[in-house]
Amino acid sequence: GWLLVDEYYIGGNARESMSTLGRELEKQSFQYRKMQLEVVIITPMSRLIDWTARLIPTERISCEYEAKTGRVTLSIRKRGRKGTREVSYDSLPYRRYYWTNERINA
């Protein structure tokens, strides 16, 4: 199973060294492993995850967008393994599904 947490919608704050969300995730991490639950934390700032959830992440995915070509590149690094895997795809076919003003008008 999956637990998807979006930092933007829950009001996470990067300036808090250990937010209530981070403390709760830390307490429940054993349960997540026991249930084989994948925890996904979506954040615009990768250091937020370093600050709030130090022991939980098993995979780090960073995303880059190239405006000229419209390609999105994902760099995936698994915890405890060397090297990264890169996945690249063309974002133009998916663009019609996104509303660019979502943050402003939500």
C-alpha positions as CSV (number, residue, x, y, z in Angstrom):
1,G,0.0,0.0,0.0
2,W,0.9,3.7,-0.3
3,L,0.7,6.6,2.0
4,L,0.9,9.9,0.0
5,V,1.6,13.1,2.0
6,D,1.7,16.4,0.2
7,E,3.6,19.1,2.2
8,Y,1.9,21.9,0.4
9,Y,-1.7,20.9,1.3
10,I,-0.9,20.0,4.9
11,G,0.8,23.3,5.6
12,G,4.3,22.0,6.3
13,N,7.0,24.5,7.3
14,A,10.6,24.1,6.2
15,R,11.8,26.3,9.0
16,E,10.6,23.9,11.7
17,S,13.4,21.5,12.5
18,M,11.1,18.7,13.5
19,S,7.5,19.4,12.7
20,T,4.6,17.5,14.2
21,L,4.2,15.6,10.9
22,G,7.9,14.5,11.1
23,R,7.6,13.4,14.7
24,E,4.4,11.4,13.9
25,L,6.0,9.7,10.9
26,E,9.1,8.9,13.0
27,K,6.9,7.2,15.6
28,Q,4.9,5.2,13.1
29,S,7.9,4.2,10.9
30,F,8.0,0.7,12.4
31,Q,4.3,0.2,11.5
32,Y,5.0,1.3,8.0
33,R,7.7,-1.2,7.6
34,K,5.7,-4.0,9.2
35,M,2.8,-3.4,6.8
36,Q,5.2,-2.9,3.9
37,L,3.6,0.5,3.3
38,E,5.4,2.9,0.9
39,V,5.4,6.5,2.3
40,V,5.6,9.2,-0.3
41,I,6.3,12.8,0.8
42,I,5.9,15.4,-1.9
43,T,7.7,18.6,-1.2
44,P,9.1,21.5,-3.3
45,M,12.1,21.6,-1.1
46,S,14.1,18.4,-0.7
47,R,15.9,19.6,2.5
48,L,12.5,19.6,4.2
49,I,12.5,15.8,4.1
50,D,16.0,15.8,5.5
51,W,14.9,17.9,8.4
52,T,11.6,16.4,9.2
53,A,11.9,12.7,8.3
54,R,15.5,11.6,8.8
55,L,15.1,7.8,9.2
56,I,12.1,7.1,7.0
57,P,13.2,7.7,3.4
58,T,14.2,4.6,1.5
59,E,14.2,6.3,-1.9
60,R,15.1,9.8,-2.9
61,I,13.6,11.1,-6.2
62,S,14.6,14.6,-7.5
63,C,12.9,16.1,-10.5
64,E,14.3,18.5,-13.1
65,Y,12.4,20.2,-15.9
66,E,14.1,21.5,-19.1
67,A,12.0,24.3,-20.5
68,K,13.6,24.2,-24.0
69,T,12.8,20.6,-24.8
70,G,9.9,20.1,-22.4
71,R,11.6,17.0,-20.9
72,V,11.3,15.9,-17.2
73,T,14.2,14.0,-15.7
74,L,13.8,12.0,-12.5
75,S,16.9,11.0,-10.6
76,I,16.1,8.0,-8.3
77,R,18.5,6.9,-5.6
78,K,17.7,4.0,-3.3
79,R,18.9,4.1,0.3
80,G,21.9,1.9,1.0
81,R,22.7,1.5,-2.7
82,K,25.3,3.3,-4.7
83,G,24.5,5.1,-7.9
84,T,21.3,6.7,-9.2
85,R,18.9,5.7,-11.9
86,E,17.6,8.4,-14.3
87,V,14.3,8.3,-16.0
88,S,13.5,10.9,-18.6
89,Y,10.2,11.5,-20.4
90,D,8.6,14.1,-22.6
91,S,6.1,16.2,-20.7
92,L,4.3,17.8,-23.6
93,P,1.6,15.1,-24.1
94,Y,0.7,15.4,-20.4
95,R,0.6,19.1,-20.2
96,R,-3.1,19.4,-21.1
97,Y,-4.0,17.6,-17.9
98,Y,-2.4,20.3,-15.7
99,W,-3.9,23.6,-14.6
100,T,-0.9,25.9,-14.2
101,N,-2.8,28.4,-11.9
102,E,-3.8,25.6,-9.5
103,R,-1.8,27.0,-6.6
104,I,-3.1,30.5,-7.0
105,N,-6.8,29.7,-7.4
106,A,-7.0,26.6,-5.2
